[in-house]
Amino acid sequence: MADVEAPSTEMVEITIFGQRYQVPASLTVLKAIEYAGYRLVHGVGCRSGFCGACGTVYRIEGQYRLHYALACQKVVEPGMVLAQIPVYPAQRPDYKLSELSATDGQNPILEVYPEIETCFGCNTCTKSCPQELDVMGYVSALLRGDLAEAADLSFDCIMCGLCVSRCPTELAPPNMAILGRRLYARDLVPRAPHLTQRLKEIEEGVFDEEIAKLKAMSEDELRKLYAEREIEK
């Protein structure tokens, strides 16, 4: 049997919600909080860096600068003073997508979020993004009405809200970007004929027998089938 590397026993001191704790140096912020005895109900989700539920703001003792990260991804550092922001009350106005259009020559983003014009390009939003997205870039694209570029630049946004917490004009870039992507997908992306055809086939019951067979399979059988699937090139 191959030797298994023993886990690190090095401990570091961090501050969680104002209280000091000694935690293993190898833990992520999320695991360190649980190691310290907290039972997380909010501020925890997928644990894999996809859902954005564990937005974290921290400072290193002796330094003035604030840092931003996802608790499930960031490994603890000595002297870390941290707090989580599981939900940020970003502005989210009501609107009906059916009443907005990206093809009438107007900029629907300005209609729903007129405050986007107060952005003065400080780039703080980009600096606070744990995904290192070009947040100011997609905000600028939305302001210009370039929904294609905005959709591309904001595609990997996980809605953690950290950029909102730092914007000096209190904009809500993630919510603006969602509207932009919705409009782009509905109004500007070419329709996919093969998808329309496949939906029609599903509605007509073409795949009912095959779906019934899949539903009757065990988990192991499904995993085997998935692993052996033919992948299109």
N, C-alpha and C positions, 0 to 999 in steps of 0.2 A: 504494500500500500504506500502511495506517495506521501511524503511528509506534508502536513497541512500547516500553513503558517499561523501561529498563534495570534489572536487579536491583540492590538496594541493596548497596553495598560497605562499609557501616558494620559494624565488628566490635565485639563485646563479649567481655569476659572472664568465663568461668564455670568452675566446678569440677565435674568429672565423676569420681566414684569417688575423690575425694581429689587429683586432678591438675588443674592449671589449663590452660585452653585458650582460644584466641582463635577465635571462631566468628562467622559472619555474623548480624547482629541479626534478620534476617527468618526464621530457621529455627525450627522447632518443636524441643522438647527431643529428640524422637526423631531428627530429622534432624541435630541438632547432635551427638548422640552418634556417629552414623555419620560425620559430617564429621570428627570428631576421630580417626577411625580404628578405631572399635570395630565388630566384626561381630556384629550382634545375632542370637542364636539363640533365647534366651528373652526375655520382656519386650517382645515385639512381635507384633502379630497383624494385625487388619484395617486398621490405620492410618486409620480413619475414625471413631473414637470409639464403636464399638459393642460390641467384644468384651471390653474391660476388662483386657487382658493387660499394658498398659503403665502400671500405677499408679506414680506418682512422688511422692516426698516431697522437698521442697526448702526451703531457707532462703535469705534474702538477707543477704549479709554486713553485719554491723552491727546486725542485727535478731534478736531472740530467737525470734520466732514461726515455727512450722512451717507450711508450705503444702502443699496436696495437689492433684494434677492428673493428667490423662492425658498421657503424653509425646507422643502424636500430635496433641494439641490445643493444648497450652500452648506459646506462643512464648517463647523465652529472654529473660531479663532480665539486665542487668549485675549482677555480683556473685552470681549464682545458684550455690548449692552444692546439688548434687542427688544422689539415688540412687534407683534403681528398686526396686519391690517386685512383681516379675512374678507371684509366687505367695505367698500368705500361709497359714500352716498353721492355718486356722480349724477350730474343733471341728465335726465332722460325724459324729454318731453313726449307727450302723446302725439302720435300721428297715424294716419291711415296710408299704408303703402299704396293702396289703390288710387289715392288722390294725388300721388306724386308721380312725376315723369322725368326721366333723364334724356328724353328725346325731343322736348319742345323748345329747346334753345335756352331754357332757364337753368339755374343751378339749384336743385332741390335741397342741397345741403344748407345753403344760405337761408332758405325758407324755414327750415326746421331748427337750424342752429345759427341764427344770425350773429351770435357772439363769436363765432369762429374768426370774424374779421378783427377781433381784438388781439389775435396772436401777433406778437412782435418778434418772433424768430429767436428766442433766447436759447432754444435747444435743450432746456432743462428736462423736457419730457423724454427726449432720446437718451439723455444721460442716466435717467432713472429707470429705464426699461431693463428688466432682468433677462429678456430675450435678445437684447441689443438690437432691437428694431429701429429703423429710421422713422421714429414717431413724428418728428417735425416735418419730415419729408412727405408722409402721407397726409398730414394736416394741411400742408401747403398745396398738395394735389387736390384735396377736397375743396379748398378755398378757390382754386382755379377751375373746379368742375371737371378735373381729369379723373374720372372714377376708375378707369382702367389702371392707372398708375397707383392710385390709392388702394385699390383692391389687391394689387400685387405686393405693395410695401407692407400692408397691414394683415396679410393672409395668416401669418403665424401668431397674431395677437391672441393671448389667452385670457384677456379681460381681468388681470389682477388688480388694476386700478392704481398702481403705484405712480404712473405718469400723471394721473388726475390729482393725486395728493401733492404734487410738486409744482403744478402749473401756476404761475403767478397771476394769470387772468382767469383761473378756475375753469378752464375748458375741460371737456370730457372726450378726449381723442378716441378711446375704444368704442364708445357709443356712436360717435360720428362715423367711425369707420364701418361699423355694422350696417348702418343705413346706406353708406356708399356701396358696400359689397352687395347688399340686397338689390339696390337699383341697377347696379352693373350687371348682375346675374340675370335679372328679369328683362331689362331693356336693351342691353348692349351686346351680350354674348350671343353668338349665332345659335339658333336652335339645333338640336341633335336629332336628325331624322331616325337614326337607329334606336335612340332612347324612346322616342314616341311610339315606334313600332313595337318595341319590347313591352312597354306599358300596356299597349292594346292587347298583346298576346296574353299577358298576365290577367287582365280583366276578362278575357274570353276563356280562361281556364286551361290554356295550353300546358301549363306547368303544374297543374294540380296534383297529378299522379306522382311526379318527381318530388314535389314538396312534401307530400304525404310520406314517401319513403324516407326522406331526410329526417322528418319529425319522429319517425319510428326508430331511428338509429340510436345507439348508445353514445356516450361522450367519446369513448375510445374509438369507436367506428368513425365518428365525425372527424376526430383529430387525424386519423389515418387517411381518410378521404381528402382532407384539407392538405395534408403534407404531400400527397401524391397528385395533387391537381395539376393540370396543364396550364402553364403561365404563358400568356400571349407575349410575343416579342414586339 
